[in-house]
Amino acid sequence: MSKLANNSLKTKKLPFVRERQFCPGPTPVPLHSRLLMVDQVPYHRQEGFYSTFRHCREMLSPLFGSASAPLILTSSGTGAMEAALVNCTEVGDKVLCLVGGKFGERWLDLATAFGCEVHTLSFPWGQVPAVEELEEVLAKRPGFKAVFMQQCETSTGVCLPVGAYGQAINRHSDALVVVDAISSLGAEPMKMNQWGIDIVVSGSQKGLSTPPGLSFIACSERMQRRWSKRPRFYFDLPKEFKNQEKGQSSFTPASSLIVGLEASLAAITAYGVEDYVAFHQGLAQGVRRALEAMGLKLLGEGHFSNGLSAAFIPQEVDGNLLLKRLQERVGMIFAGGQDQLAGKIVRFAHLGMIDYFDICAGIIGLEQELFYLGCGNVLGAGISAFLQEG
């Protein structure tokens, strides 16, 4: 290749690119799901749709590890978080929020907005508190009505040991255990009944590879005996349980999205829930090896999530310019850092029904742009490390 042509590749937008997303949602939606959603907008008050609705709830249960079928709500994942909080707490209830990132802060903000007495177990972004730290808080401050946490803190790529936390909370208190699994469902094991978790919420646009607009909420039998008495209307979960047992939602659902959800869940079910989690685990291990081979330092100190890897951008590289070049030159959308990590990290999602060779392309694209911005001396180290996993 001539020197002129080589310089052109470094600076100009490539002429033919396909957009690839490596941000933690929305994730790629399989073609057959997209076609089904375009083909029909089903009427939601007829038996054919009721059957689809019930089928989706049944297929969600193994993903949650829930004995009862989760609810399907038409809302963002934050809507399910609000539904969880207003249905399990009263004004003035004492609650504990685990806060080590942007989405731990969301539990804090919701609990404050709805009048709870909020306490926090705060920890540095990118770290995870030991179970003993949680037990110490529970011993020093008894009487929590609920404890709120993330499984995957999406702003840092850290996976919290919610199973161990849930069991510890059950040993030391009567508090309800509430987990945001919005960016972890399908990518991480979730055994809510076995782990003593009372509420798990999630969303459609992450591990389930369905467009944004649906959220899910699974409740333990204990939770269903402890509904709050707060006034509520749209997010009235006892009412939803009664209606959804019949395949009906209390209000107009996003019926086309539910058709697509059924197709995606059927594909996950056919593949196997445990194998689907293992698929994400394998991708995550390979991507982390690739990032380290590029010379990047991982964020997370060993508590890495299967759906998202975060790494520090070298100081000599402008993080915002890196993300801009990736999107504008080669059509690759990565996420950067939020708040205190803005411009300092790149977040590489490997979540949902993503194509293995798209992950390869993402590694090559990231390594190439870092190289063109003056980081690293050897091209190909990252993809070589990834491919070692097979």
matplotlib code that plots the C-alpha trace (Angstrom):
import matplotlib.pyplot as plt

x = [0.0, 1.3, 2.1, -0.7, -3.2, -2.1, -2.5, -5.9, -7.0, -5.8, -7.7, -10.7, -14.0, -14.1, -16.4, -18.4, -19.2, -22.0, -23.0, -22.0, -23.0, -20.9, -22.7, -24.6, -28.0, -29.8, -28.2, -28.6, -32.0, -32.1, -33.5, -36.4, -37.6, -37.4, -39.4, -42.1, -42.4, -42.7, -45.2, -47.9, -49.3, -51.5, -54.7, -53.9, -57.4, -57.8, -56.9, -54.1, -52.2, -53.0, -51.3, -48.2, -48.1, -48.3, -45.7, -43.2, -43.8, -43.2, -39.9, -38.7, -38.9, -35.7, -33.7, -34.7, -34.6, -38.1, -40.8, -43.5, -43.7, -42.3, -44.5, -44.1, -44.5, -44.5, -41.8, -38.1, -36.1, -36.2, -40.0, -39.6, -37.2, -39.8, -42.5, -40.4, -39.7, -43.3, -44.8, -42.4, -41.9, -44.0, -43.1, -40.6, -39.4, -35.7, -33.9, -30.3, -28.9, -25.6, -24.0, -20.8, -21.8, -24.3, -27.1, -26.6, -27.3, -30.6, -31.9, -30.8, -32.6, -35.8, -35.9, -35.3, -38.0, -40.6, -39.9, -37.9, -35.4, -32.3, -29.0, -26.1, -23.3, -21.1, -17.9, -15.5, -16.5, -15.0, -14.9, -17.2, -17.8, -17.1, -20.0, -18.7, -19.0, -22.7, -23.2, -21.5, -24.0, -26.9, -25.7, -25.1, -28.3, -31.1, -34.6, -34.2, -37.4, -35.5, -32.0, -31.5, -28.5, -27.3, -26.1, -24.1, -23.2, -23.3, -21.3, -18.2, -18.7, -18.5, -20.6, -21.7, -22.1, -25.9, -26.3, -23.9, -25.4, -29.0, -28.1, -26.3, -29.2, -31.6, -29.3, -29.1, -32.4, -36.0, -35.3, -36.5, -33.7, -34.2, -31.9, -31.5, -30.6, -31.3, -27.9, -27.1, -30.1, -29.1, -25.4, -25.1, -26.6, -29.7, -31.2, -33.4, -35.4, -32.2, -30.4, -33.2, -33.8, -37.3, -37.5, -35.5, -36.1, -34.8, -35.4, -35.9, -33.0, -30.1, -29.4, -32.8, -32.1, -35.5, -35.9, -36.3, -39.8, -40.4, -39.4, -39.8, -40.2, -40.1, -41.3, -40.8, -43.7, -42.6, -42.8, -46.3, -47.3, -45.8, -47.2, -47.1, -50.2, -48.9, -51.3, -50.3, -52.0, -49.9, -47.4, -49.9, -48.1, -50.8, -53.3, -50.8, -50.4, -54.1, -54.4, -51.3, -52.2, -54.9, -52.4, -53.7, -51.9, -53.7, -53.1, -52.2, -49.0, -46.3, -47.8, -45.4, -42.4, -44.0, -44.2, -40.5, -39.7, -41.4, -39.1, -36.0, -36.9, -37.7, -34.2, -32.6, -34.7, -33.7, -30.1, -30.4, -30.3, -27.1, -25.4, -26.5, -24.8, -21.7, -21.6, -21.5, -18.8, -16.6, -17.0, -16.2, -13.0, -11.8, -12.5, -10.8, -7.7, -7.8, -8.0, -5.1, -3.1, -3.7, -2.1, -5.3, -5.9, -9.2, -11.6, -13.2, -10.4, -11.5, -15.3, -15.9, -19.4, -20.1, -22.0, -19.7, -15.9, -14.5, -10.9, -9.0, -8.0, -4.2, -3.6, -2.0, -5.3, -8.3, -11.1, -13.8, -11.9, -11.4, -15.1, -15.9, -13.4, -14.8, -18.3, -17.6, -14.8, -15.7, -19.3, -18.6, -20.5, -18.8, -19.8, -17.5, -17.4, -20.0, -19.5, -16.1, -15.0, -16.1, -13.3, -11.3, -12.7, -14.1, -16.9, -17.1, -20.4, -20.6, -24.3, -27.3, -27.5, -24.3, -22.4, -19.0, -17.4, -18.9, -16.9, -13.8, -14.5, -15.0, -11.6, -9.9, -11.6, -10.7, -7.1, -6.7, -8.0, -5.9, -2.9, -3.7, -4.0, -0.5, -1.2, 0.7, 3.3, 2.0, -1.3, -3.1, -2.1, -5.7, -7.5, -4.8, -5.4, -9.2, -8.9, -6.9, -10.2, -11.5]
y = [0.0, 3.4, 5.9, 8.2, 5.4, 4.4, 7.9, 8.1, 5.1, 6.7, 10.0, 9.7, 8.0, 4.6, 4.6, 1.5, 0.8, -1.1, 0.3, -2.0, -1.3, -2.2, -0.1, -1.8, -1.4, -1.5, -4.7, -6.3, -7.7, -10.9, -10.5, -13.0, -11.0, -7.7, -9.1, -10.4, -7.0, -5.2, -7.8, -7.3, -5.1, -7.6, -6.7, -7.2, -8.1, -11.5, -15.0, -15.3, -12.5, -13.8, -17.0, -15.2, -13.1, -16.2, -18.0, -15.0, -15.0, -18.8, -18.5, -15.6, -17.7, -19.8, -16.7, -15.2, -18.4, -17.6, -20.0, -17.6, -16.1, -12.5, -9.6, -7.9, -4.1, -1.5, 0.8, 1.3, -0.6, 2.4, 2.0, -1.5, -0.1, 2.5, -0.2, -2.4, 0.5, 1.8, -1.7, -2.8, 0.4, 3.0, 6.7, 6.8, 3.2, 2.7, 1.4, 0.6, 1.3, -0.1, 2.7, 2.3, 3.7, 5.7, 3.1, 2.5, 6.2, 5.6, 3.4, 6.2, 8.9, 6.8, 6.0, 9.7, 10.8, 8.4, 9.5, 6.7, 7.1, 6.3, 4.9, 4.0, 1.5, 3.5, 2.1, 3.3, 3.0, -0.2, -1.9, -4.3, -4.4, -7.6, -9.5, -8.7, -4.9, -5.4, -7.6, -4.9, -2.2, -4.5, -5.1, -1.5, -0.2, -2.8, -2.3, -1.9, -2.6, -3.3, -3.4, -2.2, -3.1, -3.8, -7.2, -5.5, -1.8, -0.8, 2.4, 0.4, -3.1, -4.6, -7.6, -7.7, -11.0, -10.6, -14.2, -13.9, -10.5, -11.9, -14.8, -12.5, -10.1, -13.0, -14.3, -10.9, -9.2, -9.3, -6.8, -7.4, -8.0, -6.0, -6.4, -4.5, -7.1, -4.8, -5.2, -8.7, -10.9, -13.7, -12.8, -13.7, -16.5, -15.4, -17.8, -15.4, -18.1, -20.0, -16.9, -15.4, -12.4, -10.9, -8.7, -8.8, -6.2, -6.2, -4.7, -5.9, -4.1, -5.8, -9.5, -10.4, -8.6, -7.0, -3.2, -0.9, -0.5, -3.5, -4.2, -7.2, -7.8, -11.1, -11.2, -13.9, -15.4, -13.4, -10.2, -11.0, -11.2, -7.8, -5.4, -1.8, 0.3, 3.3, 4.9, 3.8, 3.4, 2.3, 0.3, -1.5, -4.9, -6.9, -5.8, -6.8, -10.3, -10.9, -9.7, -11.3, -14.7, -14.5, -13.3, -9.7, -6.5, -3.9, -1.3, -1.3, -3.3, -2.8, -5.7, -5.7, -5.8, -8.7, -10.6, -9.9, -10.8, -14.2, -15.0, -13.9, -15.9, -18.9, -18.7, -18.4, -21.3, -23.5, -22.7, -23.3, -20.7, -22.0, -22.2, -18.7, -17.5, -19.5, -17.9, -14.5, -15.6, -16.9, -13.6, -11.6, -13.5, -13.2, -9.4, -8.8, -10.6, -8.6, -5.3, -6.2, -7.3, -3.8, -2.4, -1.2, -1.6, -3.2, -1.6, -3.9, -5.5, -9.1, -8.5, -8.4, -8.8, -11.1, -8.5, -5.5, -4.9, -1.5, -0.4, 2.8, 4.8, 5.7, 9.3, 10.2, 9.5, 11.8, 9.5, 11.6, 11.7, 7.9, 7.3, 9.9, 8.3, 4.8, 6.0, 8.4, 6.5, 2.9, 2.9, 1.4, 2.7, 2.2, 3.7, 6.0, 6.7, 8.6, 11.4, 10.9, 8.4, 10.6, 10.6, 8.1, 4.7, 2.8, 0.4, -2.6, -4.5, -8.1, -8.6, -10.2, -12.1, -10.5, -12.1, -13.6, -12.0, -8.6, -8.9, -9.6, -6.5, -4.4, -5.5, -4.8, -1.4, -0.3, -1.5, 0.2, 3.6, 3.5, 2.7, 5.6, 7.9, 6.9, 4.1, 0.8, -0.3, -3.7, -4.1, -7.4, -8.2, -7.7, -9.9, -12.6, -12.7, -12.9, -15.7, -17.8, -18.6, -20.2]
z = [0.0, -0.9, 1.9, 0.6, 0.8, 4.2, 5.6, 4.0, 6.0, 9.2, 8.8, 6.5, 7.0, 5.4, 2.4, 3.2, 6.8, 8.7, 12.1, 14.9, 18.5, 21.4, 24.0, 26.8, 25.2, 23.0, 21.9, 18.4, 17.6, 15.6, 12.1, 12.6, 15.6, 13.7, 10.8, 13.2, 14.8, 11.5, 10.1, 12.7, 15.4, 17.2, 19.0, 22.7, 23.9, 22.2, 23.0, 20.4, 22.1, 25.6, 24.7, 23.5, 26.6, 28.9, 26.9, 27.3, 31.1, 31.3, 29.3, 31.5, 34.7, 34.1, 33.3, 36.7, 38.7, 39.8, 40.9, 39.8, 36.3, 36.1, 35.2, 31.8, 32.0, 29.2, 30.4, 30.6, 33.1, 35.4, 35.4, 36.8, 39.4, 40.4, 40.5, 42.8, 45.2, 45.4, 45.9, 48.7, 50.8, 52.6, 53.1, 56.0, 55.6, 56.4, 53.3, 52.4, 48.9, 47.7, 45.7, 43.7, 40.3, 38.3, 38.6, 42.3, 42.6, 40.7, 43.6, 45.9, 43.9, 43.6, 47.3, 48.2, 45.7, 47.3, 50.9, 52.3, 55.1, 52.9, 54.1, 51.8, 51.7, 49.4, 47.7, 45.1, 41.4, 40.0, 43.4, 45.3, 49.0, 50.9, 52.3, 55.8, 55.1, 54.3, 57.4, 59.5, 58.2, 58.9, 62.5, 63.2, 61.7, 62.2, 60.9, 57.2, 55.2, 52.0, 50.5, 46.9, 44.7, 41.1, 39.8, 37.1, 37.7, 34.1, 34.6, 35.6, 34.3, 37.8, 38.8, 42.4, 44.2, 44.8, 45.7, 48.6, 49.6, 49.5, 51.7, 54.2, 54.3, 55.0, 57.8, 59.6, 58.9, 57.7, 54.9, 51.4, 48.9, 45.6, 42.6, 39.4, 36.8, 33.8, 32.2, 33.6, 32.9, 30.5, 30.8, 34.5, 36.5, 38.4, 41.0, 42.9, 44.8, 45.8, 46.8, 48.9, 46.6, 46.7, 43.7, 40.4, 37.7, 34.1, 30.7, 27.1, 25.3, 27.0, 27.3, 25.8, 22.5, 22.1, 21.4, 24.3, 25.8, 28.0, 31.5, 33.7, 37.4, 39.3, 42.9, 45.6, 47.5, 50.6, 48.6, 47.4, 51.1, 51.9, 49.3, 50.4, 51.0, 49.0, 46.5, 43.0, 39.6, 36.6, 38.6, 40.8, 40.9, 42.8, 40.2, 37.4, 38.9, 38.8, 35.2, 33.8, 35.1, 32.4, 29.8, 30.0, 31.1, 33.1, 30.4, 26.7, 26.3, 23.6, 21.7, 18.8, 21.2, 23.0, 19.7, 19.2, 22.8, 22.3, 19.3, 21.2, 24.3, 22.2, 20.7, 24.2, 25.5, 22.6, 23.1, 26.8, 29.6, 31.2, 27.8, 27.0, 30.2, 29.3, 25.8, 27.5, 29.9, 27.1, 25.2, 28.3, 29.0, 25.5, 25.3, 28.6, 27.3, 24.2, 26.1, 28.2, 25.2, 23.8, 26.9, 28.6, 32.3, 33.2, 35.6, 38.1, 40.2, 39.4, 39.8, 36.0, 34.5, 31.6, 29.6, 29.7, 30.0, 31.0, 30.6, 31.2, 28.1, 28.1, 29.3, 26.0, 24.2, 24.1, 25.2, 23.5, 20.3, 20.4, 20.7, 18.0, 15.5, 16.2, 15.4, 12.5, 10.7, 11.2, 12.3, 15.8, 18.8, 22.1, 25.4, 27.4, 31.1, 33.1, 35.7, 37.4, 34.7, 31.7, 29.1, 31.1, 30.2, 27.2, 27.9, 25.5, 25.7, 24.6, 25.6, 24.0, 20.7, 19.4, 16.5, 17.5, 14.4, 15.3, 18.5, 16.5, 14.4, 17.5, 18.9, 15.6, 15.3, 18.8, 18.5, 15.2, 16.3, 19.5, 17.3, 14.9, 18.0, 19.1, 21.5, 21.1, 18.7, 17.5, 15.6, 16.0, 19.6, 20.8, 18.2, 18.6, 22.3, 21.8, 19.3, 21.7, 23.5, 20.3]

ax = plt.figure().add_subplot(projection="3d")
ax.plot(x, y, z, "-o")
ax.set_aspect("equal")
plt.show()
